[in-house]
Structures are given as structure tokens and as C-alpha cells.
Amino acid sequence: MTLPARAQEPGTTTTIHTEGAGAVRRTVLPGGLRVITESMPTVRSAAFGIWSGVGSRDEAVADAGASHYLEHVLFKGTRTRSALEISAAIDAVGGDLNAFTAKEYTCYYARVLDSDLPLAVDVVSDMVAASVNRPEDVEAERGVILEEIHMRDDDPGDLIHDEFATALYGDTPLGRPILGTVDSINALSRDRIHDYYREHYVPPNLVVSVAGNIDHDEVVGLVSRAFAEHLTGDAAPAAPRLDGARVPVAPSTRVIDKDTEQAHIVLGGAGVSRTDDRRFALGVLNAALGGGMSSRLFQEVREKRGLAYSVYSYTAQYADSGVFGVYAGCQPGKVEEVLSICRDEVAKVALAGGAGLTAEELERGKGQLRGAMVLGLEDTGSRMSRIGKSELVYESLLPVDEVLARIEAVTLDDVRAVAREVLDAPQALTVIGPVGDRDFAA
């Protein structure tokens, strides 16, 4: 059974569901901090993560890049630990410590032996709850982030996706890069970074997720001690971001003439939101069109013609929108041919019948999606991410078996319907490479 994620009083613990030998349990602490765990008794490790419900789409134009900037600064020291002491503590037990920033959330995490979980809880919680954001640390990380932006700009395979977001969403929060820009990073002050931290890193906006050979009550005790001074008041956990209405898109073409060995292409448009029931059909469609070596794009572009080493399709979901894209990297002189094939295959799959997906492709797509999901949940890190992200951005956590059942229930009509809506809509296009002023309009 799947319970609504927020139908729970502070100070209580709920078993959300059981799967095999493990269970997913949730406790709401005073002040609105949530702790969700998944026990995996057969492993010897544990993954601990703290998720904050803030990302680049929450930033004003003047604050572009602030979420990612703050992610860097939180590693620089707390009231009781220096940056070296933070990293050395996890290194000393052979663990991994890292973080990432996305459009709608930020995550800090560590993976350690199960016996070292108390250390991981203490270190990561200290980073998130007691950062001092010293002016000298903010200045030091400014240079690091500017170098990260330059590195992104020097990697067209990375840059192409930021440029495509702009081509699809324009100058909007979803269209702007997570890293920010050189100008916005240079303009962010220490006080603004610290204010951003105090505004968003509060208990109702945080989720602690843990997966591995752990005991839920022990985890709750460790987290309660680590966040003790912050667990006050009767604030309820923040509701997930479920805006409902689709974000408007204005697809455009962006061609960046750049001296690279290979040209990079992304063609695509708006997908579906993360809570849209059609996301399962779109996932099957994605697998069949460009998700593997047997997919249409791989067969037509690489296997039959040898025009590209890498060609695939992908999806991304947000609270109120989504992306469906096709990527290819090829010789600059082959861009028109590769783009034409991709457009043709997308158009064919968008048809209601005829060259639309076949029953065989449907079954292959469902099998690929099921297998990729289950195999991707074989380690504690992926399990921690699944339950943490679900708690933060969904209204409920679907058991793995239920997700597999929804994938299996997808029909050919479901896939063809979502293909018509997503693939037959106006498409954005981004090309990066030594392409001059060539016109790639359809």
C-alpha cells in the first residue's frame, strides 16, 4: 500500500511500505524535518543524504547560480570543522562524500560502511545545518565556480544541454543554466549567499534519506542529535512543488559556431511533468526510440549508416513540465544528414499507425525500462536517492512493484497517444560545432 507522504503528525513514525526483507519508514521530527529510511539487511553499507527543496529554478535573475554556489560553500567549513576536517573524516573510513544541484533541489550525501553511519550523519548534517559561509570561503569558491563554467563551455557535449534548455524554455528559470553565468557569479556577495542559505535550508524544506543496513529508530536518534538546536516549533513539512499548469515553451533554434572536432546536436521539445500518468508511456517510447542498441535511432544513425558514435533520446521531468530530447554527435559535415534522419524517425514514431511503434518495439521498450529501473536500484546510493527525491517532490512513494506494474500496463495506444502529443509538437534545436552560418531549419 502507498500512503500519502504528508498525512502524518510531527513526532510520529509511519511504515510506508515493505519490499522483500526491507521496509521504508518515515518520521516527522519537530520543526518539520523529515527522515525517511529503507532497510537493506543483506548489504554492509549505508548511504546518507540530505535533500533541500531548492534549485536553480527558484533563483531570481540576479541570483542565477546561487543554489550551486551555496552547494560548494557548504563544504568549506562549519562552526566546529574546517574544510579539511570535513573531507578527512569521510576519507578516513573509505567513504564517498559529494553533492549535486539540480533545477528543483540540491542533495548532499555520503556512502560509508554501515558501522560508520553515525560519522556520516554527524559530518553531513553539520555541513548543512551549521555552515558559517565565511567571506574568504565564498571568495575562494567564486574562482572555482568560474573555472567550472569555463570547463563547461570548453566541453560541447555538456554545453549543448544547457543551450538546448535555453532554446526550449527561453530566459526563464528552467531555461537558465544551473551554474549561473560569469556575470551573475561575480555579482553574488557573501551576504546574499548567506541569506539564501538561511532562507532555504530550514527544517520544513529538508529531507533526510538513508538506505542500507540500518535501523530506522537509530537513524532518527542520530539525526535528532545532529539537528537538535533546529528541531523547534510546530512547522509542517513543505508541500511538494506541484504547480499543475504546464510551463509555456517557445521552441527556437540555437546554432553556436565553435571550433570543435565533432558537432553536437539536440533536437526535442516539451515532455510531461513528473506526476503526469503518461510518464510511464513516455518512458517506454523513449526506450524504443533511442534508449538502447536496438532502438530506432541507434539502428538508423549508427548501425546502418555509421554516422555517429553516440546517438540517443532522453527525458527529464519537472513539477509542471518536462523535456523529450534526441542527442547525436557526428562529423561537422554530416550534421544535415544526421538531423534529417533523426527528424524522420521522430516523425514516423509520432504517427498513429503505419510506421508508428510496433507491438514488438513496445514489448522491448517495456522490458528495457523495467530492467534498467530494477538494476539501477541494486545499491544503497540509488535507493537513498529514490526515497529522498520521492519524499521531496512527489505526493507519495510508489513501491517498486507498483512502478513495474504501471510500466507493464502501458499499451500501444498509450505510447502512440503520447508520441503524437510530444513528438508532433514544435521542436527546439541546438547545434554546436564548426558549422558557420549553415541553416538547419526543417
Legacy VTK file of the C-alpha trace (Angstrom):
# vtk DataFile Version 3.0
C-alpha trace
ASCII
DATASET POLYDATA
POINTS 442 float
0.000 0.000 0.000
1.197 3.533 -0.769
0.415 6.183 1.838
0.226 9.917 1.172
3.680 11.194 2.072
2.442 14.036 4.255
-0.580 12.546 6.020
1.404 12.338 9.264
1.699 14.266 12.504
5.100 15.579 13.691
6.807 13.223 16.123
5.257 10.094 14.626
6.693 7.261 12.547
4.932 5.511 9.677
5.864 2.406 7.719
5.216 3.474 4.134
5.587 0.004 2.652
7.644 -3.167 2.804
9.575 -4.722 -0.060
11.217 -8.101 0.393
13.209 -8.172 3.607
13.320 -4.396 3.933
10.915 -1.639 4.816
10.564 2.066 4.039
9.769 4.103 7.151
9.200 7.809 7.709
9.401 10.027 10.778
8.495 13.718 11.007
10.573 15.493 13.633
9.597 18.723 15.416
10.061 21.729 13.174
9.080 19.784 10.049
12.310 17.857 9.337
11.566 14.542 7.646
13.580 11.336 7.985
12.883 8.511 5.551
14.810 5.234 5.509
14.913 1.985 3.576
16.427 -1.040 5.281
18.564 -3.371 3.143
19.638 -6.075 5.609
21.785 -8.011 3.133
24.316 -5.233 2.447
27.213 -3.912 4.547
26.988 -0.237 3.587
24.738 2.759 4.131
24.028 5.850 2.057
23.037 9.027 3.875
21.631 12.073 2.083
20.149 15.455 2.958
17.893 16.977 0.310
16.943 20.636 0.158
13.917 21.647 -1.895
15.698 24.489 -3.670
17.360 24.550 -7.067
18.191 26.854 -9.917
14.558 27.459 -10.906
13.988 29.128 -7.528
16.540 31.857 -8.254
15.820 35.401 -9.305
17.738 36.575 -12.359
20.180 38.456 -10.136
20.793 35.286 -8.090
21.422 32.946 -11.024
23.743 30.184 -9.853
23.194 30.820 -6.125
21.948 27.287 -5.365
25.015 25.690 -6.924
27.336 28.309 -5.402
25.949 27.523 -1.964
26.444 23.796 -2.559
30.172 24.498 -2.976
30.432 26.793 0.035
28.833 24.302 2.435
31.895 22.074 2.030
34.184 24.869 3.244
33.587 24.645 6.961
31.233 24.790 9.938
31.416 26.157 13.453
33.374 23.063 14.550
35.021 21.688 11.378
37.308 23.062 8.693
37.029 22.035 5.047
39.948 19.641 5.564
38.356 18.091 8.636
35.106 17.524 6.728
36.784 15.670 3.862
39.346 13.883 6.061
36.651 12.436 8.327
34.955 10.610 5.448
38.220 9.722 3.681
39.494 8.103 6.880
36.741 5.474 6.724
36.948 4.922 2.960
33.647 6.654 2.289
32.392 8.883 -0.517
31.227 12.445 0.124
29.653 14.617 -2.559
26.737 16.826 -3.575
24.814 17.985 -6.626
22.457 20.773 -7.600
19.513 20.335 -9.969
16.765 22.581 -11.274
14.449 21.915 -8.333
16.546 20.516 -5.483
20.036 20.107 -4.007
21.449 16.981 -2.370
24.431 16.357 -0.047
25.347 12.725 0.514
27.857 10.232 1.859
28.204 6.485 1.374
30.018 4.534 4.075
30.245 1.161 5.797
27.156 0.546 7.909
29.242 0.799 11.091
30.371 4.292 10.069
26.865 5.688 9.551
26.990 7.754 12.798
30.048 9.575 11.449
28.372 10.257 8.080
25.243 11.597 9.790
27.313 13.877 12.004
29.532 15.260 9.212
26.887 15.842 6.530
24.341 17.215 8.995
26.980 19.587 10.363
27.703 20.840 6.834
24.040 21.502 6.093
22.884 22.780 9.483
25.917 24.701 10.770
27.703 26.224 7.792
29.334 29.577 8.554
29.812 30.704 4.929
32.895 32.770 5.705
33.610 35.649 3.305
37.029 34.227 2.436
35.483 30.857 1.576
32.837 32.466 -0.618
35.582 34.318 -2.470
37.700 31.184 -2.864
34.796 29.214 -4.317
33.905 32.058 -6.685
37.071 31.285 -8.631
36.350 27.549 -8.576
32.832 28.040 -9.936
34.028 30.398 -12.666
36.513 27.697 -13.703
33.650 25.173 -13.698
31.684 27.440 -16.046
34.715 27.757 -18.344
35.175 23.971 -18.264
31.508 23.519 -19.232
31.964 25.989 -22.084
35.002 24.010 -23.305
33.002 20.761 -23.335
30.407 20.996 -26.131
28.887 17.669 -25.085
27.995 19.309 -21.778
27.264 22.816 -23.045
24.784 21.541 -25.649
22.255 20.575 -22.968
22.322 23.973 -21.261
21.932 25.657 -24.631
19.051 23.348 -25.507
17.237 24.259 -22.277
17.507 27.896 -23.309
16.279 27.069 -26.821
13.229 25.326 -25.337
12.361 27.460 -22.296
13.979 30.793 -23.177
15.085 33.231 -20.490
13.076 31.580 -17.721
14.166 29.729 -14.562
14.011 26.364 -16.359
15.884 27.779 -19.331
18.817 29.196 -17.382
21.913 27.122 -16.563
22.282 25.663 -13.072
25.832 27.048 -12.875
24.700 30.622 -13.481
26.736 32.941 -15.660
30.105 34.636 -15.241
28.329 37.938 -14.575
25.847 36.538 -12.057
28.527 34.616 -10.125
30.770 37.670 -9.971
27.869 39.728 -8.667
26.830 37.384 -5.826
28.012 38.670 -2.446
28.743 36.708 0.696
25.736 38.292 2.411
23.410 37.263 -0.417
24.742 33.691 -0.340
24.285 33.533 3.438
20.778 34.992 3.225
19.916 32.394 0.586
21.207 29.683 2.938
19.160 30.920 5.895
16.047 31.271 3.747
16.051 27.831 2.157
17.995 25.496 4.466
15.334 25.235 7.140
13.825 22.007 8.575
10.481 22.102 6.688
12.388 22.293 3.402
14.804 19.444 4.212
14.540 15.682 3.825
16.987 13.188 5.306
17.079 9.881 3.427
19.069 6.792 4.380
19.303 3.372 2.761
21.341 0.314 3.663
21.932 -1.984 6.602
20.378 0.427 9.061
17.809 0.667 11.822
15.236 3.410 11.397
14.956 4.320 15.066
18.733 4.554 15.377
18.869 6.856 12.337
16.155 9.075 13.807
18.137 9.326 17.032
21.344 10.263 15.186
19.575 12.881 13.087
17.729 14.286 16.104
21.011 14.839 17.910
22.703 16.326 14.853
19.876 18.828 14.231
18.896 19.288 17.886
19.045 23.094 18.017
16.911 23.373 14.869
14.101 20.997 15.870
11.744 23.507 17.403
8.269 24.787 16.685
5.322 23.132 15.026
6.065 23.886 11.363
4.825 21.258 8.928
6.988 19.821 6.146
6.909 21.864 2.964
4.485 20.566 0.353
5.949 19.196 -2.881
6.195 21.546 -5.815
3.073 20.629 -7.808
2.248 23.711 -9.825
-0.196 21.957 -12.137
-0.127 24.198 -15.189
2.433 23.463 -17.893
5.308 25.892 -18.253
4.953 27.667 -21.609
7.644 26.871 -24.118
8.731 28.799 -27.190
10.978 26.412 -29.141
13.762 28.098 -31.064
16.943 27.183 -32.907
20.358 27.957 -31.438
23.417 27.392 -33.619
26.795 28.014 -31.986
29.741 28.098 -34.369
32.609 26.601 -32.335
35.930 25.095 -33.363
35.403 21.506 -32.232
36.330 18.125 -33.696
32.732 16.955 -33.577
29.379 18.643 -33.998
26.775 18.122 -31.281
23.016 18.157 -31.859
19.988 18.168 -29.564
16.510 18.135 -31.082
13.388 17.990 -28.932
10.500 19.635 -27.194
8.291 19.676 -24.126
7.637 16.337 -22.454
5.356 15.600 -19.488
5.584 16.563 -15.824
6.804 14.184 -13.149
3.281 13.489 -11.844
1.649 13.001 -15.248
0.423 9.404 -15.540
1.638 9.403 -19.131
5.253 9.439 -17.912
5.274 5.641 -17.991
4.181 5.563 -21.636
6.731 8.253 -22.470
9.424 6.194 -20.766
8.565 3.191 -22.931
8.541 5.421 -26.018
11.939 6.812 -25.092
13.420 3.329 -24.680
12.098 2.202 -28.056
13.094 5.324 -29.968
16.556 5.954 -28.598
17.205 4.064 -25.392
19.482 1.251 -26.470
21.386 -0.518 -29.245
18.181 -1.955 -30.705
16.410 1.417 -30.736
15.378 3.065 -33.973
17.786 5.958 -33.689
20.783 3.764 -32.899
19.992 1.387 -35.738
19.330 4.065 -38.345
22.091 6.517 -37.470
24.917 4.317 -36.224
24.409 0.722 -37.269
23.105 1.175 -40.816
24.997 4.321 -41.815
27.869 4.731 -39.339
27.178 8.454 -38.997
27.643 8.806 -35.217
29.217 7.022 -32.292
26.707 8.380 -29.784
23.019 8.852 -30.529
20.191 8.523 -28.027
16.937 10.012 -26.764
16.192 11.063 -23.199
13.515 12.510 -20.942
13.521 14.853 -17.944
10.595 15.690 -15.708
9.888 18.754 -13.585
6.967 19.700 -11.362
4.991 21.294 -14.167
6.809 20.476 -17.380
9.270 18.109 -18.949
11.697 17.528 -21.789
11.990 14.959 -24.527
15.207 15.245 -26.490
17.343 13.468 -29.091
21.133 13.833 -28.937
23.735 12.968 -31.573
27.426 13.704 -32.021
28.840 13.490 -35.554
31.338 14.913 -38.026
30.526 18.549 -38.832
29.893 17.734 -42.479
27.280 15.126 -41.531
25.031 17.325 -39.407
22.355 17.820 -42.043
22.177 14.102 -42.798
22.059 13.050 -39.146
19.500 15.715 -38.333
17.333 14.658 -41.271
17.347 11.014 -40.125
16.506 11.983 -36.549
13.640 14.167 -37.716
12.346 11.403 -39.970
12.420 8.798 -37.216
10.725 11.139 -34.750
8.025 11.893 -37.327
7.469 8.203 -38.047
7.073 7.321 -34.388
4.651 10.219 -33.931
2.227 8.628 -36.407
-0.868 6.974 -35.003
-0.347 3.902 -37.187
1.730 2.847 -40.143
5.337 3.480 -39.178
4.453 4.203 -35.529
5.890 1.898 -32.900
5.139 -1.792 -33.372
3.973 -4.284 -30.761
7.440 -5.818 -30.765
9.061 -2.437 -30.090
6.533 -1.808 -27.327
7.466 -5.020 -25.517
11.175 -4.400 -25.992
10.790 -0.865 -24.643
8.864 -2.058 -21.596
11.425 -4.741 -20.881
14.285 -2.298 -21.176
12.592 0.216 -18.877
11.781 -2.418 -16.249
15.271 -3.880 -16.303
17.003 -0.514 -16.168
14.921 0.529 -13.179
15.497 -2.620 -11.126
19.202 -2.906 -11.963
19.615 0.771 -11.139
18.317 0.147 -7.614
20.841 -2.531 -6.665
22.996 -0.261 -4.487
22.368 1.816 -1.383
23.118 5.130 -3.099
20.395 4.704 -5.701
17.901 3.552 -3.070
18.702 6.566 -0.910
18.207 8.857 -3.907
14.902 7.241 -4.828
13.266 7.613 -1.427
14.739 11.060 -0.758
13.704 12.519 -4.076
10.259 10.911 -3.849
9.670 12.383 -0.402
10.735 15.811 -1.578
8.937 16.118 -4.913
6.125 13.541 -5.029
2.930 13.238 -3.028
3.613 9.566 -2.335
6.279 6.909 -2.784
5.319 4.177 -5.214
6.652 0.704 -4.352
8.968 -0.738 -6.984
6.445 -3.470 -7.802
3.766 -0.865 -8.454
6.048 1.090 -10.781
6.846 -2.125 -12.663
3.136 -2.901 -12.914
2.420 0.552 -14.359
5.139 0.069 -16.953
3.746 -3.347 -17.853
0.227 -1.872 -18.199
1.334 0.563 -20.934
-0.397 -0.221 -24.221
0.459 0.549 -27.821
-2.382 3.082 -27.857
-0.886 4.792 -24.765
2.516 5.116 -26.433
1.104 6.317 -29.725
-1.056 8.917 -27.963
1.838 10.407 -26.006
4.041 10.226 -29.125
1.533 12.292 -31.089
1.397 14.950 -28.385
5.109 15.138 -27.539
6.804 14.393 -30.864
4.350 16.148 -33.164
4.703 19.464 -31.306
7.087 22.291 -32.308
10.690 21.276 -31.758
13.659 23.222 -30.409
17.084 22.610 -31.944
20.618 23.317 -30.756
23.775 22.666 -32.775
27.339 23.285 -31.569
30.367 22.839 -33.804
32.314 24.326 -36.733
29.153 24.840 -38.752
29.477 28.508 -39.780
26.178 30.132 -40.655
24.516 26.999 -42.050
20.732 26.886 -41.840
19.330 23.810 -40.097
15.652 24.707 -40.303
13.376 21.783 -41.040
LINES 1 443
442 0 1 2 3 4 5 6 7 8 9 10 11 12 13 14 15 16 17 18 19 20 21 22 23 24 25 26 27 28 29 30 31 32 33 34 35 36 37 38 39 40 41 42 43 44 45 46 47 48 49 50 51 52 53 54 55 56 57 58 59 60 61 62 63 64 65 66 67 68 69 70 71 72 73 74 75 76 77 78 79 80 81 82 83 84 85 86 87 88 89 90 91 92 93 94 95 96 97 98 99 100 101 102 103 104 105 106 107 108 109 110 111 112 113 114 115 116 117 118 119 120 121 122 123 124 125 126 127 128 129 130 131 132 133 134 135 136 137 138 139 140 141 142 143 144 145 146 147 148 149 150 151 152 153 154 155 156 157 158 159 160 161 162 163 164 165 166 167 168 169 170 171 172 173 174 175 176 177 178 179 180 181 182 183 184 185 186 187 188 189 190 191 192 193 194 195 196 197 198 199 200 201 202 203 204 205 206 207 208 209 210 211 212 213 214 215 216 217 218 219 220 221 222 223 224 225 226 227 228 229 230 231 232 233 234 235 236 237 238 239 240 241 242 243 244 245 246 247 248 249 250 251 252 253 254 255 256 257 258 259 260 261 262 263 264 265 266 267 268 269 270 271 272 273 274 275 276 277 278 279 280 281 282 283 284 285 286 287 288 289 290 291 292 293 294 295 296 297 298 299 300 301 302 303 304 305 306 307 308 309 310 311 312 313 314 315 316 317 318 319 320 321 322 323 324 325 326 327 328 329 330 331 332 333 334 335 336 337 338 339 340 341 342 343 344 345 346 347 348 349 350 351 352 353 354 355 356 357 358 359 360 361 362 363 364 365 366 367 368 369 370 371 372 373 374 375 376 377 378 379 380 381 382 383 384 385 386 387 388 389 390 391 392 393 394 395 396 397 398 399 400 401 402 403 404 405 406 407 408 409 410 411 412 413 414 415 416 417 418 419 420 421 422 423 424 425 426 427 428 429 430 431 432 433 434 435 436 437 438 439 440 441
